[in-house]
Amino acid sequence: MEQSAYQVDKKDTVATALVQIFIGEVNLRGAKSNVITALTEIPKGHKIALSNIKPGEAIIKYGVAIGVAVVEIKKGSWVHLHNMKSAYDSRSSHLDVNTGVPMDIQYE
């Protein structure tokens, strides 16, 4: 199966994985057709970085800033709660990256 991701707007710094992505070549569709190399596995529906993104820089999707990088993100890497924070939901930085379970609440 072809590995592919979709870039919504030409200003976007991320694209959405259309399938589960494994390390290797990814066909970029949408605003800019291109081929990039995935450095990490990326779950279907999640974001892949289209360029290097420095801490504090905006994550652009749909042509608008949806979040901010909290660490350096290399081109081809998975972009999610472990390396960015939402511009709209400050609570997102407290959720488990895989399950979405809040990590800032002690359950007994």
N, C-alpha and C positions, 0 to 999 in steps of 0.2 A: 504494500500500500504506500502511496506517495505521501511523504511528510509535507504538510502545507500549513500556512498561517495566513491570516487576512489582516491587512493594514487598512483601516477605515479612511483615514485622512492623510494626505501627503506630509503633514506636519507631525504626525504621530511618531513617538519614540519607541512604541511597542506595537506588536501585532498579536492577534488572538490565534492560538493553536486550534486548527480545525480538526485535528486528530491528536492522539497521544504522540508526542514527539520524543524521539530518542536522539542521542548524540549523533550528529552528522548533518547532512545537507537538508535544508528546508526550503521549499518553493514558496516564495512570498507572492501573494496575490492581492488585488485591490488597488490602492492608490499608486503603489510602485511595484511593478513586477520585478522580481530579483531573486537571487538565491543567497541565503545566509547559512552559516554553520551553527547549529545548536551545540552549545558547550555542556549543557545539562539536559536531563530529561524534563519534559514540560507536560503536565496533564492537559488533556483536551479541554478547551475553553479557557485556559489560563494564558498569561501574557509572556511573550518572548521579547527581549530587548533588541532593538534594531540598531542601537549605537551604544557606546560606552556612556554611562550616566553616573555623574559624581554625586556624593552625598549632598543633600540639600537641593539638588536639581529637580525640576518638575518631571513627572511621568505624564506624557501626553498621549491621550487616546480620544478618539472622536474629534480631534483638533483642539481639545481643551485639556487643561491640567486636571488630572484625576487624583494625583497624589504626589508625594515627594520621596525621593530615594533617601534611605537612612544609612546606607553603606554604598560603597562603589559597586556598580552593577556592570558587568562586562557584556559587550555585544554578544548575543546568542544565549544569554542566561535566562533562567526562569525569573519572572518578576511577579512577586506575590507578597504576602504579609511578612515574610521573613527579611525582606530587603527594602520595603517601602511602607509608607503610612498613607492612609487615605486623606484626601483633602476635604472629604465630606463627612467622615465618620471617625472621630478621634478614638473611639472604642476599638476599632479594628486592629490597632497595634497590640491589643491585649488578648487576641484570639489565637488559639492553636492553629498553626499553619495548615495542618492536614484535616483536622476535625471541626474547626470553628468554635470549639469549646472555650469559654472564657478562662484565661489563666490568672486573672487578677482577683478571683473570688475563691475563698477557701470553702470547699464543700466538706461537711463532716458526716 
